């Protein structure tokens, strides 16, 4: 996440973004977002604790692809409540590196 090493696959970028959400690293989240879809700022809920990630499906996103999709479930807790987020995230190569484009939450 320090920006020293680029993610080699869409899955690796998605995992680093999950870690960034867990740590509240807005800089990494914004830097790894495609400029076409990136918000100007990002407001994270400090009350959410992200604690588990299950990758369920990967399509494309290899070092030789230009696009990829990663479907996952992320687990969080807030106070005594627990919940999940299920998303299919889309990634593209942009300027030689993987970036997050958008996702469909279900």
N, C-alpha and C positions, 0 to 999 in steps of 0.2 A: 504494500500500500504506500510505501514511501515514495513511489515513483521511480525508484532506482531500476526496477526491472518491469518490462511490459509483459502483460498476460499473453501466453502463447496460444490460448484457445478461448473461445467464448465462455466455456464453463469456468475456466480459471478466473476470468474477469468477473463473472457472476459471483463466484465464491469470495473474491476480494471485496466486491460491493456488499455482500452480506456482512462480512467482517466490519466494513466501514459503517454500516447501519448499526451493528452491535456496539461499536466504539464511539459512534457519533461523529465520525470523520467526514464532515460536509465537503471539505476540500477534495478528497478522493472521489466522492460521489459525483460532484460537479465536473471534475476533470475527466472522469471516465464516461461522461454522458455525451452523446453526439451533439454537436453545436446546433444542428437543425431542430432538435427536440428538447434541448437543455433549458430548464427554467433559469431565470436570472438569479434566484436565491432558493434556498432549501430550508424549510422549517421542519426539524425533526422533533418527534415527541419524546422528551427525555424520560417520560414515565414508562415507556415500552422497553422491555429487556428482551432482545432477540437472543435465543439460546440454542437453537438447533436448526439445521438445514438438511433437507432430503432432496437430492437431485433425482428426478423421476424419468426424465427423457431428454435426450440431446439430439438435435438435428443439425448437421453441418457444424460450423464453428471450429473446424480443425485448423492447424497452422496453414493448410493449403486452401481453405475456403475464404470467401469474401463476406458471407453472411452465416448466421447461425441462430438457432433457437434453443433455449434451455427452459424446461418446465420443472418447477420445484415447489416444495412446500416449506415455508419458513414458520418456525414456532416462536411465540413470544408470550411473555407474561406482563401484566400490569397490575400491581398490587396483588390481590389474591386470585384475580381472574387470569385465565390462560386462553390463547387463541392461536389461529393459524392464518397464514396468507398463502394462497395457491395462485401461482402466476406462470404464464408462458412469456418469457422475456425474449425480445429480439435484439440481436447484435449485428454490427457491420464493421468491416475494416474501414478505417478512416485515417488517412495520412499515415498508413503503415501500421496502425495499431487497432486493437479491438476496442469498440465503444458500445455502450448501451444505447439503444434507440428508443424502445418503448416496451410496454408489456400489457398483457390482457389478464386481468385478475378475475378469477372465477370462484 
